[in-house]
């Protein structure tokens, strides 16, 4: 089990326009499921593929399972 690591600022490798008061270091991989995909002006996943200025976000995400067999560096 990993210990959570609070960061003082957003890491440079985080590709997001979100402004958060707290950032965590990625230390676990979670399997999640959502009700639907929706266009998002904040999230940048797949930006330019469906809409030129919006990304895709997951609606109503739910935790399904912890994936100890995967490392955060190889997941999206």
Secondary structure, DSSP 8 states (H G I E B T S, - for coil): -----EESS--TT-------S-EE-----EEEE-SEEEEESS--TTTTTSSSS-EEEEES-EEEEE-TTS-GGG--
